[in-house]
Amino acid sequence: MSGGRDLPYAKLRRFTRVLADAMVGVQCDGRYRVHPTAEISEGGLLFTSSKPYPVGKSIEMSILLQNERPLLVSGEISYSFKQRDTHHVGVRFLEPSTEVQATLRLFIQREKRR
């Protein structure tokens, strides 16, 4: 896992994650909230929240990467844990479009070169 952090579920990942200074808008149970992302990959992302999200819950997201159009993608909460007063929420993308996959791939390649 990138960043040298040892977070739960890291060994289950198929894709390399990079640290991401981005925001994600989350639509869940009729509410829309915007959260900072911590990490992102081609297969999912990790965001932080002051509120918990239930594991297994389906959500709709708008990922806001710098200098890119918002990426719209469905996801499912894979895991969630609380550390101090912050909830760390792992999301698995559900059938991202080819455009979303390509944009994420380029973003990740750029971030890995930093």
N, C-alpha and C positions, 0 to 999 in steps of 0.2 A: 504494500500500500504506500502511496506517496506521502511525503511529509514525515515519514518515520513513526507515525502514530500507530498504536496498537489498539484499534477500535474493534468491538465485537463484530463478528461476521466477515472480517476482512479476508479470511481464507476461502470464503464461498464465492468471491467475485471472479467473473470471467474477464472483465475489462479493467484496464489500468485507469485509475482515477488521478486527476490533477487538482491541485488547489485552485479554487475559482472565486474570483471577486465578481460575483454576479448576483442577481436577484431572481427569485422565482415567485410568480403569482400562483396561488393554490386555491382552486375551487373545490370545496368539500362541504357536503351537507347544507347547501344553499348559502354558504359564506365564502367570501373571497378575502384572502389574506396574502400579504407580500412578506417574504422571508429572505434573509441572506443565505446564499449557498456557501457551503464549506468546501465541497469537492464535487466533481462532475466526471462522468465517463460516458462512453457511447451507450452503456446499458442502464444508467441510472444516475442519481445524484444524492447528495446528503445536504439537508438544510437544517438550520437551527430555528427554534421557535420557543416562545414563552408558554405556549399551550401544547398539550400532547395530541398526537394523532394515533388512532387505533391501527394496529397491525392488521393487514388484510384489506384495509379500506381502499376503494378505488377513488382516484382524484383526477382532476384535469389541471394541467399546468401551462403556464406561459413563462418560458425561460428567457430572461433578459440578459443577454451577453453583450458586452461592450462592442459597439460598431456593427451590430447585427440586428436584423428584424426579430421581433419576438418569435420564439419557437413554441408552437402549440403541440402538446403531447399528453397522452393519457398515462397514468401510472398507478402503481399499487404500493402501499406502504409495506416495506419488507421487514423493517425493524424500527424500533424507537427506544431510546433510553434517556434517562435524565441524569445530567451531570451538573451539580450545584443547582442553579435556578433555570438551566437551559435544557430544553429537549432537543436531542439530535435525532433526526428523522431520515431514514434511508428509504429511497424510492426506486423501484424497478420500473423502467419504461415499458409500456405495453404497446407493441407494434408501432414504433416510431416511423414516420414517413422517411422516404429516401432522402428528401431535402433536410430533414432534421438530423438524420444520421451523418450526412455529408458535412453539414455545418458543425456538428459536434466534433467530428473527426479532425477537421481543420483547426478548430479552436484548441483541441487537446494537443495537436502537434505544435501549434504556436506556443502554448503554455509550457510544454516540455522543454522547449528550446531556451526558455528564460533562465 
